Amino acid sequence: MAREHGGVDQRRGSMQVGGTMRRDAVAAVREILLSYAQVVFSRSPLVGALLLLATAVSQRALCGGLLGVAAASATALLLDLDHEARRDGAYGYNALLLGLGVAQSFAGTAPLLFLVLCAVPACTLLTAALRAHFAASGLPALSWPFLVIFVLLLGAAPAGGVLPAAAHPILRASMPGFLDAIDLFLRALGALFFLPRPETGALLLLGLLIHSRIATLLAAGAFAGVAIFCAPLFPAPETALVTVLGYNAAFTAIALGGVWFVPSPSSFLLALFGVVFGALVAAGAAAPLGRIGIPVMVLPFNATLLVVLLALRQRTLDRRPKSVDFLPGTPEENLTYLRTRLLRFRWLYPLRLRLPFRGAWLCTQGVDGAFTHQGRWRHAHDFEVRGADGLLFRLDGTLAEHYHAYRLPVVAAAAGTVMKVVNHVPDNPIGDLNLMQNWGNIVLIQHAPGLCSLVAHLLCGSVQVVEGQFVRQGDLLGLCGNSGRSPQPHIHFHLQPSAKLGEGTLPCRFNDVVALRSGKAPVLETSMDPQQGEETRNLLPAEEAAGYLGFVLGETWVMRAEAGAEHLTCEVDLHGRRLLRSREHGATLYYELGEDFFTVYDVLGKRRSMLHLFRAALPRVPLELNPTLRWRDHLPARPFRAWHARALADFVSPFLLHDGIEVELHLLREGALLVVQGESLSRDRAGVPIIRTKATLAPGGGLLAVEVTVRGRRAAAERVATTTQTHEENQR
């Protein structure tokens, strides 16, 4: 019996070892492919495979590239460098370029052996050093490590008796026709891998096209710009010069137009500037560098990108073009991310402004009001409270106490520091004005540099805060009164650029406001500038909401659909962000459970994951849980297009004003269950919403089922089981 148990244990051990070896082999292959993909700013193994295949036209290039990547990976592993960066190919792509350069520039096998033993470890160390140096300022290391080490190799080669490889023949590039221009464009792309061949360039272009249509458009446009630029300066340039100009221009345009900046007309203009700047660097540096035996290579790309990124750090506003200051993806993903954020949240300032009161209040004077909101003080709002009879007061309205707003709480619209308090001005008799103390009793709060808020006309002696105190959003400031230039009890609110009393006002929009319109269901407005006569309130979160939307960390849902089962685990990452992770597809959905909202942000990963259904059906849910409440959200249009329509739309997407699908949502109760339903405002010819969504939640149980119908095609998933992982399992 003991022998039998021993055999079972041995077989289990062998299976575990075999499984570990397979996982390690898959990880190693993936790391190699991602190193190749990094060259075109991609994170796709498929793109990496195409680029690896592009080097296979030369046996030496193939061996040199693979040796470089393998040696870099081994060096990073031995030195215990950043494991995440190593797995993503961040240390491999400079070594890849170095391996290709050595293989194509030197004859014999000795340089390749030296590459593995000395050059690649040095390149890896330099990559790590530059990543650490540039990380403080948020700049990329780019391909400076390759440039530095390769130039050193070029200088050391004659001393070591290493012979250069046979040079490519010098041709003249007159580009008389379209096909010749295409051939030269492909050769220029291939020259990045030291292989100026059309077949290499074609495979690289295919990989680029799969990675991003926007990047392909930028690359082609940049090469066309180089051709136009070269025509007057170089009537019959050497092919080598055109190819160097070409691939530097192409990748400069991709980097500036869609990688470090969100694709847009302004980013395309910046890319054009970068192409011209880089062409000047290449054309100007070619001759002096050539005299000392150093080729230009990717120097123009690196120099241009570093100059532009450093220069644009001096901007006072990060816009036109908007930098990618979020988790980067493909140019299409960067554009979709920013565009969806702007459509969904529409914040004027980098903070969320709530209404400065509790309950429902009526706007009695808005922007450009008839009385006092004019000129420099036009962006302001006055609020009062209306009774059930529609009047602002009870009895005859001759006393302040008759007004519904009088002595009601006034709260902070956002977190900040109290800069100024006035608390001694007496209230006026109804109808009188205190023109000597215009603002009456006030609280002025600084929320951010250049952004302050003022609430005025507070009740004498009611202010609850002091100057220098930090307040949170919603904290009590004081009570509504009738002090200052106020004929009847109300509160005045505006934003201003400094803490100086009497400063001119700034535009103001309140966020996540419930608009109460007579005879209609309440509507949640993401961003609102209340007009005179509009009644509004803040959200009223329900305590039970967290039971439906506060997903249990460590819990795994087994979701089943037609395509099979998928395991979704609730986790928290190192940055404290809540997420759902798909075991089968490696996809990740980021979400947040705040005081007022459950919000889904993004899904990263394969479209086959059910997380994309989750993102569509449950984008944002107010925690008020009011069945009569209606609200709207925006879904990115790109994921709902067929692949061919999506590919075509990508080419023009940077020039579109917006590219989202607006949906209206509401919730209802089905016994103990909570159901969130939505439908798009855009409809087909029969008047049917293009998109319908439904998500079913259980108290304490999270998501039970999700259903999304797009143009009549239904996709659904339901939870069939739930498991809970231990802390140790989560760590593994």
N, C-alpha and C positions, 0 to 999 in steps of 0.2 A: 504493500500500500504506500509506504514511504517513497519507494522508487517511482510509483505511479505519480504521486504528487510532485516529486522532483522533476519528472518529465514535463508535466503540465507547466510548472513554474519556468522551466528552461525554455519551453516553446513561447510562453508569454514574454519572457525576457528577449528572446530573439525577435519576436514581432515588434516589440517596443524599439529595439535597436534599429531594426529595419525601417520602421516608421520615422524615427529620428533622422536616419541617414537620407531618406527620401525628402523630408522637409528641408534639411540642410542643403541638399542638391538643388531643390527648387529655389530656395532662397538665394543660392550662389548664382544660378542662371538669371534670376530676376535682377540681382544686383548688377550683373554685367550688362544686361539689356537696358536698365535704367541709366547706366553710365553713358551708353550710346545715345539714348533719348534725350539726356540733359543737353546735348549739343544744340538741339533745336528747342530748348526750354520745355520739353515734354516730360511727363511722368508715365508714359504708356509703354509697357513692354513690347507691344506690337510695333510701335514706332521705332523702338530700339532695335528690334529684330530686322526691320527694313534697312536701318542705317548700318547695322552689322553686315547685312547682305551687300550693301553698297560698297563696302571695302573688299568684298570677296573677289572683285575683278582683278585684284593683285594679291598673289599668295603672300608676298612680303608684307603688304599693308594689313592683310587679315591677321597674320601672325603677330606683327608689331602692335596692332591695336589691342588684341586679346592679351598679349603679354603685359602691356602697360596697365590695363584694367585689373588683371589678376594680381600683379605685383602691388598696385596701389591698395587693393582690398586687403591683401596680406599684411602690408605695412600698417594700415589703419587698425587692423585687428590686433596685431602684435603690440602696437603702442596704445591700444585701448582708447582710440579716438572716438568721437561722437558716433555711437552705433546707429542712430537714426539717420544721420547724414551719410554714413557709409552705405546703409541699405538703400538709400535713395539715389546713390550714384554721385554724390557731391564731391567725393574724393577721386572718383574714377574718370570723370570726363576730361580733366586736364591731363591725366596720365594717358588717356586714349589718344588725345591729340599729339602728345609727346611720342607715343609709340608709332603712330602713323608718320609723324615727321621724321623720326630716326630711320624707319624702314624705307622711306622713299628718298631720303636725302643722302644716305651713306650706303656704300657697297659692303658686302661680306656679312658674316654672322656675328663677328666680334661686337659691333655696335649694339646688336640686339641683346647680347648677353650683358653688356655693360649697362644697357637700359634697365634690365631687371635688377641688377645688383646695386647700382648706384643712382642712376638718374631718376627713376620713379620714386624710390624712397625720399630723395631730396625734394622732388616735386610734391609728394604727399605732405611732407613736413611744411613746405612753403604754403601749400593750400590751407593747412590747418592754422598756420600763423596768420595768414592774411584774413581768413574767416574770423579769427579772434580779433584782429585789429580793426577790421571794417564793421564788425558786429555792433560796436559801441555807437557808431553813427548810422547804422542801418543800411550800409552799402554792401554790394555783393563783391566777392573776390574775383568774379569773372574768369578770364583765362590768363591773367597775369602770371600765375605760377608756370604755366606752359611756356609763355614767352620768355621768362627769365631763364629757366633751365635750358630751353632749347638754344637760346643765344649763347649760353655758357658752353653747351656741347659743340656748337659751331666753332667757337674759339679754341676749344681744347682738341678738336679733331685733328688738325694738322700736326700738333705736337705729338699726338699718339700714333701718327702714321695712318690714320683712317682715311680712306679714299672716298670722295664724293660719288654719289650715284650719277648715272648718265642723265644729263639735263634734257628736259623736254624741248623739242625743236621750237625756235622762235618763229611765230607766225604773225602776220599782219591782220588786224581785225577791222575790215572796212564795213562789215555788216550791211551788205547791199540789199538783203531781202529778209522777209519774215522768218523763213526757215533757218537762215543763217543766224538771225538774232536769237531764235529759240535754242539752237545748238550752242551758241556762246553763253547763253544764260545757264544751260545745264552744265557746261564746262566750268562756269564760275562757281556754281554750287558744289560741284565735285572737287574743285580746287581747295575747298575748306578742309578736305581729307587728304590733301596733297595728291589728289587723283583727278586732274582736270579732264575727265572723260564724260561724254554725254550719258553713258549708261549709269555711272556713279551718280551724276547729278539727277537723273530721272528717278532713281530709287530714293534719293534724298528728298526730292520734290514730292514724291508720293507720300513719304512719311510725314512731311510737313503738311500736306493737304489733309491727311487723316487726322493729324494733331489739331489743325486749326485752319479754317478757310480764311479768317481775317489775317492770320500770319502769312498765308500764301499770297493773299492780295497785296499785303505790304511788301513782301519780298519781290514780287513781280513789278510792282510800281516803283520800288527803289532801283531795280536794275534798269528799268526804262529811264528813270531820272539820270542814272549814271551814263547811259548811252547818249542822252541829250547833252549832259554836262561834258562828256568826252569829245563830242563832235567838233565844237569850235576850238578846243584846246589841243586836241590830239587828232589831226586828220587821219592818220593811219597808225593807231597805237599798237603796241605789241599785245598779243593775246594774254601774256602773263599779267600785264598791267591792267587790262580790262577785267580779267578774272579776279584779281586781287581787289580792285575797286568794286566789282560786282558782289562778291560774297560778303565783304565788309559792309557795303550799303544795305544788302538784303537783311543781314542780321541786326544791324543798327536800327533799321526801320521796324523790324519785329519787336525788338526790345523796347524801343521808345513808344511805338504805336499801340502795343497791346499787352506787353508783359509788365513793365514797371508803371505804365499809365493806362487807365481804362480807355479802351477804344472809343474814339469820337472824332469829329472833324478837327478839333483842336489838337488831339494827340497825333493825328495824321500830319498836321502842319508841323508839329514838333519833330516828327519822324523825318519829314522832308528837310528841315533845318539840319538834323543830325546827319542825314545822307550827304548834304553839301559840305558840312564841316568835316566829316570823315573822308570825303573825296579829296578835300584840300590837304588833309593830313597825309593820306596815301600818296597823292601826286607829289607833294612837297618832300616827303621823307624818303621816297624811293631812291632817288639819286644819291644823297649823302649816305644812306644806309648801305646801298649797293657797293659803294667804294670801299667799305670796310667788311664786305662779305656777309652782311646781314639782310635777309629778306624782310619785307614789310609785314607779311602774314596778317595776323589779326590785331596789330597795333592800332589801326584807325578805329576799329570797333571799340576796343577797350578804352582808348583815350577819349573818344567822343562820349561814350556812355558815362564815364566817370565825371567828365566836365559838366555834362547836362544835369546829372543827378545832384551834384554838389551845388550847381548854380540855382536849381529850382528849389533847394532848401531855403533860399532867401526870400521866397514868396511870402507875403503876408496872409494870403488866402490860398488854400489848396484846392484849386479848381481851374478848369480850362487850361490844360487837361488835369483831371483828377488822378492823383497818384494811387497806386494799389497799396493801401495801408491796411489791408485785411489779408486773410489767408488766400494766397494767390492760386489761380488755376489757369486754364487756357484763356486766351483773349476773350472768347465767347463767354466763358464762365465769369470772368471779371466784369464784363459788361452786364450780364444778366444779374449778377450780385448787386452791383451799384444801382442799376435801374430799378430793380425790385425794391431795394431799400428806400429809394426816393419816393416811389409810388406808394409804398405801404405806410411809411411813417411820417413823411413830410414835415419834419421838424425844421423850424427856421434857425434854431440855435442848437448847440450841442448839449441840450438838456430838455427834459420834458416839463412843460408848464401846465399846471392844473389850475382850475378856477379857484380864486382866493376866498372861497366860502363853502359852507356845508348846506346841503339841501338845494332847492330850485330857486334861482333868482332871475329877475327880468332885466335885460339890458335896456336902460332908459336913455342912454346917449352913447353912440358908438363913434367910430373913426369919422372925422370930418363932421362932427355933430353940430347942431344948430346953435349951441350956446357957448361952450368954452373949448371944445376940442377942435381947434383950428390953428393954422400956421405951424409953428414949431412944436405945438402940443396936440397935433391932430390925431396921433396914434394913441388913443386912450379909450377907456370904457368906464361907464357908470352903471352900477347895479343896484336894484331895489327888489323887494319881495312883493309879489302879488297874492292877494287872498283868494279864497274860493269864489268870491263874487267878482273877481277881476279887478278890484280896486287895490291901491297901494296902502290904504289905511282903513281903520275901522272908526266908528262913531263919526264925528265931524271933521277929523283930521287937523284939528287946531293945535294939538300938542304932539311933541315928538313921540311920546309913548303910544300914540294912536297908530303909528306906522309899523307895519309888519317887520321891516328890516331893523328897526331900532333895537340895539343891544344884542343882536345876533352875532355869533362868532365870525371873526375874520382870520384866515389862516395863510400860511406861507405858500406861495405858488410853486416854489422850488427850494431846494436846500441852498444855504448860503450864510454869509456873515452879516449881522446887523450893523449898518454903518451910521445910521442916524435915527434918533427917536425924538419925537415931540409928544408930550403927554399932559400939558397943562392948559390948553386952549379950551375955554368953556363952550358948551353947545349954544347954538343960536335959537332964538324963538322961531317958530315956523314962519317962513317967508322972509326972514332977515338974512343979511349976508355980512360976514366979517372980512372986509376987503384988506384990512391991515395984516391979517394972518391968513393968507389966501388958502394954504393947504390944510390948515387946522392941525389936528393931531395926526401924526404920520409914523410909519415904520418904513425905512429905506434899507433894502437888503442888496448886497453884492453877491451875485451868483457865479460870476466868472469875470475875467478881465474884460472890461468894456461892456458889461451887461449887469444892470441893476434893475430892481423893481421897486415901485412906490405904491403903498396903499395910503389913502388920505381920508380925512373927515371922520376919524375915529372918535369914540366917546371919551370925554375928558376923564383921565385917571384909569382908563381900562387897559392900557398897553401892558403886556405881560413879559416883554423882553427888554434887554438893555443893550447899549452899544457895545460891540465887540463879541456878542454872543453868537454862537453858531446855532442855526435852526435847521430842522429837517423839513422836508416837504410835508405840508399838512399840519405843522405845529401851530398852536394858537398864538396869534399876535396881539389881538385886542378885540374890541366890540364895535359894531357899527354905531356911529353917532351922527352929529349934525354940526360939526365944528368947521371953522374956516368959511370959504366961499361955498356954502351949502344951504339952500333954502329949505330943504327937507331931508330927513335921514336917508343916506345912501353911502356907498363906498365908491371911491375913484381908484382906478388901477391903471398904471402904465409902466412901460420899460424905458430906460434911459441909459446912455453910454457911460455915465460917471455917477459918483455919489454926491454931486453938487445939486442942492435943492433948486428947482426951477430950470434944470437942464432940459433941452429939447427931447422929445420922445422918439422911440424906435418902433418899427413895425412889430406887432404882437399877434400871435396865433396860439390859442390854447389847444392842448393835445388831449385826445380821448374824452371828448365832451359829449354828453347825452343831450340832444336837442329835443325839446318837448313842444311839439306843434299841435295846435288844436285839432281834434278829430282824427289824428294820425298816430300810428304806433311810434313810440320813442325810437330815435335813430342815433346810433353812436357814430359821431364824426371823429375821424382820426386827427384832423387839424381844423380849427374853426376860429374865425374872427366874428364874434357875435355882433349882429346888427341890431339897431334900435327895434324894440318890440319882440325880440327873440328870447325865449325862456330856456335856460340851460341848467345843467347840474353835472357834478362829477359822478363817476361810477360808484355803486354801492355794493362792494364785494360781499359775497355770502360765505360764512364760515365753512359750510359743507363743500364748497367748490374744490378745496384741496383734496378731499376724499376721492373725487373723480379724476383730477388731473395731477395730483401729486404722486407720480409713479414711484414705486418702491425700488430703491437702488439695490442692485444685485439680483433683481428678479428677471427671469428670462421667459418671454412669451413664445410659445410655439404657435406660429400662425400658418394656416393652411389655405392654399389657393389652388386653382386648376394646375398650375405649373409645379406644385409640390409644397413641401413645408419649408419654413424659414424660421430660424431662432433669432429673436430680437432681445438684446440684453440692455437693461437700464444701468447706466454707468455715470461716473463723473471723471473728467480728465484732469490732468495736472494743473490746468488753469482754472479749475473750479466750474467748468461748463458742464451742464447736464446733457446727456446724449443717449441715443438708442443706437446700438451697433448690431449689424447683421453678421452672424457667424458665417453664413454660406457665401455672401457676396462681398464682404468686407466694407459695405457701405455704412455711413455714419450720418445720423440725423441729429442736429443740434436744436435744443429747445430751452425755454426758460419759464419758470413758474414765478411770476412776480406778485406784488401786492394786488394788482388789478387785473392782470392778464396771464393767460397761458399762451405763449408765443412759440411757434416753430420757425426757425430761421432758414437753415439750409440742409440739403442732403448732398453728401459727397460720396460718389461711388456709382456702381453700375445701375443702369436704368431698370434692370430686371428686379431689383430689390423692392419689396413691399413698402419700404420706407418712403418711396416716392408717392404711393397712394396715401400714406399717412400725411405727407406734406401737403397734398392737394385737399384732403378732406378736413383737416384740422389745423388750418394755418394760424389762426389767432382766435382765442375764445375769451371774452370778458368774464370775470369771475362773479359778476352780478347774478348770473343764472336766472335772468328774467325772461320768461317765454315770449313776452311781447316785444322785446328789444330786437332791433335789426341792426346789423353792422356790415361793413364792406371791407374787403381785402383784395389784394392783387396777387395773382399767380403769374409766374413767368410764362410767356407764350411758347418759348422754345421747346420745352419738354413735350408739349402736346402736338407738335408737328410730326408728320412722317419724316423718315430719315432724309429722303431726297428733298422735301420742302424745307427741312431744317438746314440742310447744307446750302441750298440756294439762298435762303434768308440770311444766313451768316455773312454772306458777302456784302449785303447792304445794311445789316443791322447797326453798324456804327453811325449811320446817317439818319436813322429813324429817331423821331422825337421820343417815342415810348414804344414798348413792345410787351405789354402785359395784358392779362385777362382779368377784368374786374368781376368779382363774385360777391353776391349778397348772401349773408348767412343768418341763421336764427337757430334757436334751440327749443326743444320740447321735452316733456317728461313722458316716459312710457313705464309706468309703475315706478320702480326704484332706479330704472335706467335713465341716463341722460343721452339724448340724441342731438347731434349737431348736423344740420342740413344746410346745403348751399347750392346755388345755381349761378351760372355766369349771366351777366347782363347782356352779353352778345348772344344772338340767337341765329338759328339757321333760317332758311326760306319759309319753313313751315311754322316759324315762331317758337320752336323748341329750343331751350337753352343748350348751347354747345357743350357745356360741362355741368353735370350734376354730381353732388358729393353727399355722402352720409357717413358719419362716424358714431358708433355706439359705445358708451362708456358705462362702467359699473362703479358704484361707490366702493372705494378701497381696492378696486380690481384693475383700474386703468382701462385700456382699449380692449374691447371685446370683438368688434368687427368694423371693417372699413369697406366702402364701396365708392367707386368712381366710374361715371359713365361719360365717355367722350364721343360725341357724334354718333350716339347709338351703340357704341362698343363698350361693354361693361367689364370692369375688372374688380374683383372683390376678394377679401381675405377675412378669415375669422379665426379667433383664438381657440385652440383645442386643448391646450395644456399650459401649465405654469410651473416653473421650477425656480428654486432660490439657491443661488451660489453662496458658498461661505466666503469669508474675507480672504482666506488663503487662495481659493480658486480664482477670485477676482484679481489678486496680485499676479498669479501665473498668467 
